[in-house]
């Protein structure tokens, strides 16, 4: 089982509270994914927040390619939430043996705004190179939308704001 790791960071000229509010609103998540994917959240879900149940599926999420074609389904599960700072989503997906998405919001190093970082670790059930490329494309798109929506720019440790996949080897916290 091959594990893929990706890290992407975008700096935005807004407060960490504003970046967190965007990152945890369903409107923000939907905006980041469209038009590539439409996500259908579980009924009754309004936000990702301090009252979000941890460790148990909140319900099923469906992913529709271009808003039309079902391509994946997950049982949306959050394992950690530190309000205003980070969340970890580890949801069973049909397409993945394992999936972990961590989003962290921190003050920008230059004191101007916030940095939003997504760390992904996943093991596709099939076609690892293709799935890796598709997930990378989706999260590059998400960060472009994030930057556009909040007036920021992608930070470049690697091309297009993507750090080398092997950069994070310490999995002890995962």
Rosetta silent file (secondary structure, phi, psi, omega in degrees, C-alpha in Angstrom):
SEQUENCE: XXXXXXXXXXXXXXXXXXXXXXXXXXXXXXXXXXXXXXXXXXXXXXXXXXXXXXXXXXXXXXXXXXXXXXXXXXXXXXXXXXXXXXXXXXXXXXXXXXXXXXXXXXXXXXXXXXXXXXXXXXXXXXXXXXXXXXXXXXXXXXXXXXXXXXXXXXXXXXXXXXXXXXXXXXXXXX
SCORE:     score description
SCORE:     0.000 S_00000001
   1 L     0.000  108.640 -179.083    0.000    0.000    0.000 S_00000001
   2 L   -83.786  129.699  177.753    1.767    3.123   -1.267 S_00000001
   3 L  -100.308  133.978  177.516    1.151    6.298    0.737 S_00000001
   4 E  -106.599  138.606  177.569    1.188    9.654   -1.017 S_00000001
   5 E  -127.749  132.851  177.646    1.932   12.854    0.901 S_00000001
   6 E  -134.519  145.124  175.558    1.315   16.402   -0.340 S_00000001
   7 E  -135.356  131.648  179.276    1.644   19.755    1.416 S_00000001
   8 E  -135.358  139.245 -179.736    0.352   23.087    0.098 S_00000001
   9 E  -132.526  139.121  174.784    0.436   26.542    1.716 S_00000001
  10 E  -130.687  132.330  175.581   -1.204   29.820    0.772 S_00000001
  11 E   -96.910  131.606 -179.609   -0.619   33.155    2.506 S_00000001
  12 E  -124.789  145.717 -176.663   -3.648   35.459    2.674 S_00000001
  13 L   -86.757   45.778  177.256   -3.814   39.107    3.852 S_00000001
  14 L  -128.158  167.878  178.921   -6.581   38.463    6.368 S_00000001
  15 L   -67.589  161.282  175.825   -6.588   37.591   10.052 S_00000001
  16 H   -61.253  -33.486  178.547   -6.237   33.985   11.167 S_00000001
  17 H   -63.895  -41.757  178.655   -9.863   34.229   12.372 S_00000001
  18 H   -67.720  -41.311  178.508  -11.052   35.197    8.875 S_00000001
  19 H   -64.718  -39.242  177.625   -8.969   32.449    7.249 S_00000001
  20 H   -65.413  -44.477 -179.781  -10.341   29.934    9.776 S_00000001
  21 H   -59.233  -42.658  176.391  -13.936   31.076    9.166 S_00000001
  22 H   -62.225  -47.983 -173.889  -13.470   30.553    5.407 S_00000001
  23 H   -65.610  -24.815 -176.204  -11.787   27.169    5.905 S_00000001
  24 H  -108.318    2.139  176.145  -14.544   25.810    8.150 S_00000001
  25 E   -89.458  141.690  178.278  -17.572   27.187    6.309 S_00000001
  26 H   -63.960  -32.950  177.135  -19.334   24.830    3.937 S_00000001
  27 H   -60.772  -44.781  178.846  -19.584   27.753    1.518 S_00000001
  28 H   -63.853  -44.870  179.959  -15.770   28.116    1.557 S_00000001
  29 H   -62.536  -46.300  178.984  -15.177   24.378    1.085 S_00000001
  30 H   -60.430  -45.009 -179.021  -17.671   24.232   -1.793 S_00000001
  31 H   -60.333  -40.995 -179.737  -16.156   27.313   -3.429 S_00000001
  32 H   -63.333  -32.093 -175.104  -12.651   25.831   -3.257 S_00000001
  33 H   -86.993  -29.819 -174.712  -13.760   22.648   -5.016 S_00000001
  34 L   -76.828  150.645    1.505  -15.962   24.078   -7.758 S_00000001
  35 L   -88.793    1.604 -177.615  -16.214   23.764  -10.692 S_00000001
  36 L   -62.405  -48.882 -179.223  -14.019   20.624  -10.631 S_00000001
  37 E  -131.133  144.194  167.854  -15.996   18.882   -7.898 S_00000001
  38 E  -109.110  132.539  178.077  -19.287   19.477   -6.222 S_00000001
  39 E  -109.051  131.712  176.122  -19.484   18.150   -2.692 S_00000001
  40 E  -106.144  110.744 -177.185  -22.797   17.167   -1.173 S_00000001
  41 L   -80.381  161.386  176.280  -22.480   17.376    2.623 S_00000001
  42 L   -59.544  146.056  178.245  -24.508   15.317    5.127 S_00000001
  43 L   -56.565  139.017  176.894  -27.974   16.709    5.859 S_00000001
  44 L    84.482   -7.971  179.243  -28.045   19.190    8.709 S_00000001
  45 L   -79.488  128.682 -178.047  -24.326   19.961    8.573 S_00000001
  46 L  -113.930  -28.673 -177.517  -23.736   23.726    8.680 S_00000001
  47 E  -164.539  171.937  170.788  -20.039   24.147    9.470 S_00000001
  48 L  -103.862  112.951 -173.625  -16.903   22.520   10.787 S_00000001
  49 L  -151.628 -170.474 -177.106  -16.665   23.831   14.316 S_00000001
  50 L   -60.002  -25.909 -179.050  -16.199   23.325   18.023 S_00000001
  51 L   -93.268    3.664  178.900  -19.492   21.377   18.170 S_00000001
  52 L   -69.863  127.709  179.509  -18.545   18.973   15.376 S_00000001
  53 L   -65.111  135.487 -179.040  -18.599   15.390   16.662 S_00000001
  54 E  -102.984  145.329  171.501  -15.152   13.790   16.584 S_00000001
  55 L    80.437   -4.386  178.719  -14.198   10.238   15.713 S_00000001
  56 L  -130.632  142.956  179.412  -17.562    9.182   14.267 S_00000001
  57 L   -58.286  135.728  177.004  -18.903    9.702   10.755 S_00000001
  58 L   -84.467  -14.862 -178.389  -21.134   12.763   10.455 S_00000001
  59 L   143.804 -176.444 -177.625  -22.783   11.227    7.408 S_00000001
  60 E   -91.435  138.993  171.879  -22.054   10.561    3.777 S_00000001
  61 E  -112.890  136.655  176.008  -20.519   13.068    1.405 S_00000001
  62 E  -111.933  141.201  178.649  -20.818   12.567   -2.300 S_00000001
  63 E  -112.838  124.635 -177.461  -18.343   14.018   -4.791 S_00000001
  64 E  -115.278  118.657  177.839  -19.636   14.892   -8.257 S_00000001
  65 E   -65.249  125.520 -176.615  -17.161   15.570  -11.071 S_00000001
  66 L    53.737   24.934  178.141  -18.108   18.923  -12.644 S_00000001
  67 L    77.179    5.385 -173.117  -21.238   18.787  -10.489 S_00000001
  68 L  -122.846  -44.417 -168.627  -22.686   15.950  -12.583 S_00000001
  69 E  -106.923  119.790  177.700  -20.905   12.613  -12.370 S_00000001
  70 E   -62.252  126.801 -179.749  -20.527   10.704   -9.068 S_00000001
  71 E  -123.526  -17.200  179.255  -16.823    9.887   -8.627 S_00000001
  72 E  -166.086  163.905  177.490  -16.419    9.153   -4.925 S_00000001
  73 E  -143.265  143.860  176.882  -18.177    8.929   -1.578 S_00000001
  74 E  -133.772  159.821  169.103  -16.923    9.409    1.952 S_00000001
  75 E  -103.886   95.922 -171.154  -18.166    9.010    5.477 S_00000001
  76 L   -58.153  117.678 -176.312  -17.137   12.464    6.675 S_00000001
  77 L  -137.054  124.373  174.716  -15.162   12.033    9.907 S_00000001
  78 E  -103.396  134.734 -179.556  -13.157   14.590   11.867 S_00000001
  79 E  -105.802  -22.230  178.690  -10.631   13.276   14.381 S_00000001
  80 E  -147.864  140.372  170.012   -9.266   16.587   15.709 S_00000001
  81 E  -142.617  123.791  171.901  -10.430   20.190   15.794 S_00000001
  82 E  -114.484   98.228 -173.857   -8.577   23.024   17.481 S_00000001
  83 L   -51.006  132.874 -179.784  -10.943   25.957   16.866 S_00000001
  84 L    82.779   -5.593 -172.688   -9.251   28.823   15.083 S_00000001
  85 L  -128.959  -55.729 -174.669   -6.138   26.743   14.380 S_00000001
  86 E  -160.507  157.476  168.342   -6.524   23.310   12.741 S_00000001
  87 E  -139.543  155.473  175.093   -8.678   20.357   11.904 S_00000001
  88 E  -125.970  125.025  177.479   -7.940   16.796   10.872 S_00000001
  89 E  -113.654  122.342  177.243  -10.349   14.911    8.672 S_00000001
  90 L  -128.461   86.600 -173.714   -9.823   11.155    8.319 S_00000001
  91 L  -104.781  135.508  170.448  -12.774    9.913    6.334 S_00000001
  92 E   -63.865  130.175  177.774  -13.270    6.481    4.834 S_00000001
  93 E  -122.372  149.431  176.545  -13.491    6.968    1.045 S_00000001
  94 L   -62.713  -35.877 -174.501  -14.456    4.470   -1.614 S_00000001
  95 L   -85.261   -8.292 -172.884  -11.346    5.384   -3.621 S_00000001
  96 E  -126.699  140.307  170.292   -8.838    5.281   -0.749 S_00000001
  97 E   -73.349  -35.116  178.808   -7.501    2.683    1.654 S_00000001
  98 E  -147.538  144.792  178.349   -6.525    5.594    3.894 S_00000001
  99 E  -145.890  129.569  175.478   -7.162    9.351    3.764 S_00000001
 100 E  -139.862  123.830  178.189   -5.959   12.088    6.080 S_00000001
 101 E  -125.765  117.906  176.597   -6.440   15.813    5.446 S_00000001
 102 E  -113.380  129.253  172.544   -5.111   18.323    7.939 S_00000001
 103 E  -116.164  128.535 -178.816   -5.736   22.060    7.493 S_00000001
 104 E  -123.603  134.044  176.326   -3.747   24.436    9.681 S_00000001
 105 E  -115.609  121.954 -178.542   -4.206   28.205    9.907 S_00000001
 106 E  -132.514  159.164  172.797   -1.268   30.147   11.385 S_00000001
 107 E   -63.214  142.311  177.877   -0.126   33.758   11.503 S_00000001
 108 L   -65.601  145.190 -178.463    2.048   34.590    8.501 S_00000001
 109 L   -60.546  -30.123 -179.688    5.759   34.685    9.247 S_00000001
 110 L   -87.681    4.235  177.538    6.032   38.260    8.001 S_00000001
 111 L    79.323    3.761 -179.033    3.239   39.359   10.345 S_00000001
 112 L  -112.415   93.180  175.295    0.924   40.225    7.462 S_00000001
 113 L    95.261 -151.248 -174.775   -2.074   37.948    7.411 S_00000001
 114 E  -134.118  156.706  171.774   -2.370   34.206    7.764 S_00000001
 115 E  -111.719  133.578  176.670   -0.999   31.041    6.201 S_00000001
 116 E  -113.095  119.768 -177.166   -3.359   28.209    5.319 S_00000001
 117 E  -120.462  130.744  172.301   -1.625   24.843    4.969 S_00000001
 118 E  -109.066  128.606  174.045   -3.135   21.579    3.802 S_00000001
 119 E  -117.107  124.960 -177.982   -1.270   18.360    4.570 S_00000001
 120 E  -119.575  139.458  171.977   -2.530   15.257    2.840 S_00000001
 121 E  -138.921  122.191 -176.198   -1.597   11.634    3.351 S_00000001
 122 E  -151.892  156.381  179.047   -3.513    9.017    1.393 S_00000001
 123 E  -129.211  102.454 -179.979   -3.294    5.545   -0.076 S_00000001
 124 E   -65.889  149.921  176.789   -5.358    5.020   -3.237 S_00000001
 125 L   -76.466  -22.069 -176.026   -7.015    1.661   -3.828 S_00000001
 126 L  -156.052  161.822  171.548   -6.004    1.751   -7.509 S_00000001
 127 L    44.294   53.981 -175.436   -4.031    3.750  -10.112 S_00000001
 128 H   -50.625  -47.244 -179.409   -1.849    5.543   -7.546 S_00000001
 129 H   -61.085  -39.654  179.486   -0.053    7.816  -10.059 S_00000001
 130 H   -68.606  -45.974 -179.822   -3.357    8.936  -11.602 S_00000001
 131 H   -64.648  -41.517  176.979   -5.110    9.454   -8.247 S_00000001
 132 H   -57.361  -47.582 -179.963   -2.076   11.331   -6.908 S_00000001
 133 H   -62.308  -39.266 -178.977   -2.155   13.648   -9.933 S_00000001
 134 H   -69.742  -42.098  178.149   -5.896   14.230   -9.563 S_00000001
 135 H   -65.672  -41.530  177.544   -5.703   14.991   -5.823 S_00000001
 136 H   -60.334  -46.152  177.994   -2.741   17.303   -6.451 S_00000001
 137 H   -59.730  -44.396 -179.830   -4.705   19.102   -9.188 S_00000001
 138 H   -62.042  -45.945 -177.760   -7.754   19.440   -6.926 S_00000001
 139 H   -75.094  -29.400  170.119   -5.785   20.901   -4.021 S_00000001
 140 H   -60.857  -44.548  177.767   -3.793   23.218   -6.311 S_00000001
 141 H   -61.223  -45.719  179.486   -7.178   24.443   -7.539 S_00000001
 142 H   -57.312  -42.760 -178.908   -8.463   24.784   -3.975 S_00000001
 143 H   -71.114  -32.246  174.855   -5.479   26.940   -3.033 S_00000001
 144 H   -65.362  -43.483  178.187   -5.890   29.128   -6.135 S_00000001
 145 H   -64.866  -44.044  177.446   -9.536   29.722   -5.215 S_00000001
 146 H   -56.213  -48.582 -179.508   -8.556   30.358   -1.579 S_00000001
 147 H   -62.163  -43.199 -179.929   -5.937   32.904   -2.674 S_00000001
 148 H   -65.765  -43.921 -176.697   -8.376   34.608   -5.031 S_00000001
 149 H   -67.926  -36.696 -175.988  -11.211   34.683   -2.482 S_00000001
 150 H  -108.514    8.955  174.362   -9.077   36.018    0.377 S_00000001
 151 L    72.679   32.210 -175.532   -6.648   38.106   -1.666 S_00000001
 152 L  -111.322 -166.025  178.337   -3.569   35.989   -1.043 S_00000001
 153 E  -143.381  149.648  177.391   -0.819   34.183   -2.841 S_00000001
 154 E   -72.933  141.324  178.854    0.521   30.683   -2.807 S_00000001
 155 L   -90.265  139.601 -170.186    3.767   30.255   -0.907 S_00000001
 156 L  -114.545   82.309  163.697    6.429   28.477   -2.904 S_00000001
 157 L   -77.158  -26.151  175.382    8.646   25.939   -1.189 S_00000001
 158 L  -134.400 -173.875 -179.990    8.009   23.976   -4.408 S_00000001
 159 H   -63.208  142.150  176.202    6.250   24.792   -7.650 S_00000001
 160 H    52.749   32.107  175.678    2.789   26.338   -7.348 S_00000001
 161 H    79.450   16.299 -176.537    3.022   26.360   -3.574 S_00000001
 162 E  -109.170  123.148  177.566    3.520   22.632   -3.227 S_00000001
 163 E   -76.728  153.660  176.465    6.204   21.281   -0.986 S_00000001
 164 L   -55.658  138.870 -174.950    7.980   18.117   -2.047 S_00000001
 165 H   -57.014  -34.111 -175.590    5.898   15.090   -1.084 S_00000001
 166 H   -85.796    2.674 -175.178    8.652   13.507    0.987 S_00000001
 167 H   -62.805  -32.239 -178.968    9.299   16.652    3.022 S_00000001
 168 L  -104.279  103.098 -179.349    7.187   15.465    5.940 S_00000001
 169 L  -103.591  -21.411 -179.288    8.509   12.177    7.219 S_00000001
 170 L   -74.660  103.487 -179.221    7.556   12.457   10.868 S_00000001
 171 L  -102.412    9.704 -175.820    4.283   10.560   11.025 S_00000001
 172 L   -61.391  -31.600  179.556    4.304   10.150   14.788 S_00000001
 173 L   -84.388   -4.060 -176.941    1.550   12.768   15.163 S_00000001
 174 L   -95.834    0.000    0.000   -0.468   11.084   12.427 S_00000001
